[in-house]
C-alpha cells in the first residue's frame, strides 16, 4: 500500500546516460504520484536534468571521487532507482550501496541483466553486485532486463543518412527486449506498492523475441523507405562505444553479452511483465512505428528522448 506521507524517490546514476529508464520513471511518477518528491542524483545533474526540465524534479550533483557528496545527494531518500554503470559496475555499485546505507535509504530497485553468473563477464559483475545488495541490509529488487528497444536510438543518424543499422549479431538471431517506458511502468508500480509487486522473479520482457531482420522490416515500413541491417564487426562495435566515452574493457563486456546471445541464445522471453502491468507490453513493431520520427532527416528535433553525445564522466 502507498504511504500517506510524501516520500523521496531518487534516480541514481554515474553517467550522463539519462534518456532511458530513469527518464521515463521520473516522468511517470510526476504524472501518477504528485505527492512524491522526485530527485535525480547524477554528476553534473543540471546537464542531465534538461531532459526533465518541464517536470518538478530535484537535481542533486555529486562528485564520483568524493563518496560523501553522494551521501548528501541521497539524504532523505526512501526509495532509490539504482542504475549501475557497465564500466566498473562492482566498484561504483558498492559505493552506491555504502552511500545508501549512510543516507538511510529504505528500498532499492536495481537494474540487472538477463544472464546469470558464469554466462558472460557482465553477468559475473552483476551477480557480484547482487551479493553486495544482499549484505547491505536494504530491501531490494534486482530486475532482470533484456535489451532496451531504445538502444537503437544511438543509430538515428546512420539510419537517416545511410538507411542502415548494425549490431554485433546475425540478422536472424532472436533476442528478448522491452521498451524503457514499459520498464519504467513496472518500476513505478513497485515504488507505489512495494509489498505487492515482485520484480525479482523472472525476466521482464515482451512476451516474444525478435530479430534484427524483423527490425529492419519494421523500420522500412515505419519510415517508408528500405532500411537494411548489417552485421557489425566486433572491433567496430567496441570502437563505436568508445566514442561515447566507454572504456575498452567495459565495451568488451557489452560485446560479450551479444556474443552469448549469438552463440547460445538470449534468455527466453516471458509474460511476467504483461501480467504485472495488466496489459500487453509494447511490441517491436508498435514501438518502431511510434518512433519513426527518430529515424528520418529531422531526428535531431524529434521530441523523443535521445542519447547524449557523451555518456561518461572523467577520463575514458
N, C-alpha and C positions, 0 to 999 in steps of 0.2 A: 504493500500500500504506500501511496505517496505521503510524505510527512506534511504537516500543516505549516511548518516553519520554512522560510526560504533556505535553500541550500546553494552552496557554491560548487559548480561543476567546472573543472579545468581541463582543457585540452592541452596536453604537454607534448612538446616535440623539440628536437635539437637541430632541425634543418628548416630551410625555407619551403620545404615541400608541403605547402598548405593549400592544396587545391582539391584534395580528395576527401577522405572520411572525416577528418576534423572539421573541415569547412562545412560539409553537409550536416554534420551532427549539431554544430552550433546554430546553424540556420533553422533546423527542425526544432531544437529546444527553444529558440527565440520565439517561434510561432506557436508551439504547443504547450510551453511551460513558462509563461511570462513571469511567474513568481520566483523563478530561479535566477541566481546571479551567475552569469556566464563569463568565463575567463579564458584567454589564450596566453599561455606561458611559453615563450619561444625566444631565443636570442634575436635581437632586433625586431621585437614584436610589432612595432609600428609599421614595418615594411610588409610583413605578412598580413597584418591587420587591415590593410587596404582592401583585402578581398571580402571583408565583412564590415566595411565602414558604414553600411546602412543598417547594421544590427547593433543593439546595445551589448557590447562585449568589453570587459575589462582587458586591457593589454598589459602584460607583465613581462618585462625584459629579464633575462638572466644571462650570466656570463659562464660559458662552459668550463672555464678554468677556475671558477670560484663557486664551489658547491653551495656555500652559504647563501649565495644570491638566489639559487633555486629554491631553497627552503623559504626564503622571503616571498618568492613568487607564488608558492603554493599555500601560503598562510591562509587558514580558514577553509581550505578545500575539503569538501566531504567526499565527492566522487571525482576520480581522475581518469580521463581517457588517455591511455598511455600508448604512444606511437613510437616504438623503439626504432632507432635507425638501423639500417643494414650494416653500415660501417661501424665497427666496434660496438656491436649490439650489447654484448655482455658487460663491458666496462661502463658504457653510458647508461644502460638499463639498470645496472647496480647502483649507479649514482642517483638515478631517479628514485629508486626504492629507499635509499638511505634518506634522501630529502623528504620523501613522502612520510616516512616514519617520524622524522623530526617535526614535520608540519602537522602531524595528526590526521593525515588522510585516512578515511574510514573504508573506502572501497575503490578498487581499481578495475577498469575494463581495459585489457591489454590486447593489442593486435598480435596475432600469431600467424603461422603459415600452415599449409595443408599437409606437411610431411612430418614424420616423427624422427627422433634421433637415429643416426646411422644411415638415413636415407639420402642425405646430402649435407654439405657443410653448413648451409644456412639453417637447416633443421637442427643440427647439433647445437648451434648457438642459441636458437630459440628454446630448445629443451633445457639448456643450462640456465637460461634466464627464468624459465618457469620454476626451477628448483629454488632460485633466489626469491621468487614471489612466494613460494610455499613457506620459506623461512622468515619472511617479513612479518608475518602475523597480521597482515592486512587481508581482508576478504577480497577475492579477485575472481575474474573470469578471464581465461585466455581464449580468444576467439580464433578458431581455425578458419583462415580465409584463403581462397584461391586467387587467381589473377583478377585484378580490377579491370573492368572494361575501359575505365578512364586512362589506363596505361597507354592506349593508342593515341592519346592527345599529345604525346611527345612528338608525334609524327604528322601533325597537321600540315606543316609546311611541305613535307615530302609528298603527301597525298594531294595537296593543292597544286604543286608545281610539277611533279613527275608522275602523278597518278599511280603511286605505288606505296606500299608499306612493307615492313620487314620485321621478323623476329627470328631468333636462332633455333628454329624448329621446322620440321617438314610441313608442307601445306595441309596434309591430311591427318596430322596428329591431333587427336582430340584433347581438349583442355577444359577444366572446370572454370567457372567465372562467377562474378557477382558485380552489380553496379555499386558505386560508392553511396548512392542515395539509399539503396536497399540496406546496405551495411549500416548506414547511419540510422535508419529507421529501427533496426534491431538494437543498436546501442541505446537509442533513446528509450525504447521500451524497457531495457534493463535498468537504465538510470531512474526512470519514473516508477518502476515497480520491481525493485531489485530482488525481492524474495520469491517472485512468481515467474521469473524468466531465467533460464539457464542457457548461457551462450557457450558453455564449455563442452557440450555433449558431442557434437559432430561438426563436420564441415558445413559452413554457412555459404551455400552456393545456390545458383539457379539449378532447377531440377534436372537439366540435361546439359551435356557438354557441347562444344562447338569446335570447329577447325578454322585455321586461317583461310583456307579455300572458301569456306562458307562466309567468313567475314568479308572477303574480297567481293563476293557476290552481293552481300548486303550493302556494302559501301557503294558498289556500282549502281545498285537500284536506288539507293537514297540520294546519290549525287547526280544521277542522270548521265553518267559517263563511265567508261570502263576504268576500274581500279584493280590493279593486279597485286598479288602477293609475291614477294621474292625472299627466298630463304636467306637469312643473314649469316655471314661467316662468324665464327666465334670471336676472332680478333676484331672485326668491325664492331661487334656488339660491345665488347669491353671498351673499345676506344670511344664509342658513342656515349657511354655512361660517364666516361672521364670528362666529357665536355660539360657535364652538369656538376662537376666537382667531386665525383665519386672516386675513391682510391682504387687502384687496380685489384687489390685482394678482395675488396668488397664487391666490385663488379664481377669478379670470378665466382663469388657466391651466388649472385643472381644467375650467371651463366650456368652454374652447376644445378640450380633449380630447374631451368629449362632443359638441361641435359637429362635430368631424372625423368621429366615428363616425356621427353622424346624416346628414351631408352626403355623405360619400364611403365610408362603411363602415369597420368595425373591421378590424384586422389579422386575416387568416384564421386560424382555429383549426388546430392541428397535433396530431400524435400523438407528438411528441417526448417530452413529459412522461411519457406512459404507457410508452414504450419504455425510458426511463431508470429509471422506477420499477419496471418489470417487472410491472405490474398496471394495471388501468384507473384513471384518475383519477376523482375524485368528480364526479358529475353534479349539476346544479342541483336536480333533484327529490329525490335522495337526501339532499343537504346540507340542504335546506329541511325535509324530514321529520325529520331528526335534530335540527334546531334549532327545532322547533315551540314548545318551552317559552320561546323568546326573544320570542315574538310574542303572548303572552297576558297577562292581568292580573298574573300573578306574575313577569313578566320581570325585575324588579329582584332577585329572589332566585335567578334561573337560574344554573346552575353554569358556563355557557359564558362565556368572556372577552367583556367588553363595553367600548365606548369610554369613556374618561374624560370627565368633563363639561367639562374644559378641556384642550385639547391643547398649546397653545403656551406657551412661556416668554417673559417680557418683554412689552413693550407690543405690542398688536395693531395 
